[in-house]
Amino acid sequence: MESVTLDALDLRLLHALQLDGRAPFSKIAAVLDVSDRTVARRFGKLRSAGVARVAGVTNSHRLGHAEWLVRMRVPPARSSALARALAHRPDTAWVAVLSSGTEVGCVFRVAGEGPAPLAELGRLSYISRIEAHRVLRPVMQRRWAGRNLALTDVQIAALTPEATADPRPVELTDLDRLLLPALAADGRAAYPDLARRIGWSESAVRRRLHELRHMGVLQLDVEVDSGLFGYSVQCMLRLSVVPGSLAHVARALAADSEAAFVGTMTGSHNLVAVAVCRDAAALDTYLTERVGTLDGVERLESALVTAYVKRAAPEG
């Protein structure tokens, strides 16, 4: 990734795309009061520099897929290669190097209620420990707030798509199995390009993409490093919470501006979260003065994210 500093227009553009990753540049330009060409050029620059991209991400819970959080203890010299190998797998949704390379963490997405696919990992002699815990329910429905502060309420309202709530069970079609990977690689790919790539008609692609978004199966996420917003520290937290306080603690953390993810899970730690802070001092304050003071929290384990290798979807 090239060294890039985001200016005010970049921040507004990224916020706009976070609201609707497929919003036409003409619509974004009108809301931001700049030209279409300026918006397209700015996003093209950010994309080509490896700073940001729009990825189509499937909702595991709408598809009935299980998510397993897996952590592996490894020698630091092996962590990067292992993380890259995991990132290339189609069944991983998140891969990170933790604790200065002494651990690798990932999320496996498994159809149905199946177990985490650990047999191959178990044969790697250099992995000294593997932990796998089922993520039961994501608690927060929003994205990390730090990258969504650039637009006014009026601009947000103009760019936010109509809310969808279709509870019907979803079964993927043959078209979906081709379309979703293409959108994972480029969530803003034009309809004609998608149609040519997967060999279906443009009208079918357009209609099905709209349906997948309406049903909540397809979500569009802007993948961008929090460090570009001035937040250099990310940390995975695992909490042991008294069962009677679990819902309260989960909701409290999900409302924090530092929260990027909060979910309940199995195991001795029944809550997992990812916190994003400006620096180590801010993380210390958050852990000691906020998380540590919540009633019901019995034990807290933290691991700094050294590097993200895969955030949500594979790159094209």
Secondary structure, 3 states (H helix, E strand, C coil): CCCCCCCHHHHHHHHHHHHCCCCCHHHHHHHHCCCHHHHHHHHHHHHHCCCEEEEEEECHHHHCCEEEEEEEECCHHHHHHHHHHHHCCCCEEEEEEEHHHCEEEEEEEECCCCCCCCHHHHCCCCCCEEEEEEEEEECCCCCCHHHCCCCCHHHHHHHCCCCCCCCCCCCCCHHHHHHHHHHHHCCCCCHHHHHHHHCCCHHHHHHHHHHHHHCCCEEEEEEECHHHHCCCEEEEEEEEECHHHHHHHHHHHHCCCCEEEEEEECCCCCEEEEEEECCHHHHHHHHHHCHHHCCCEEEEEEEEEEEEEECCCCCC
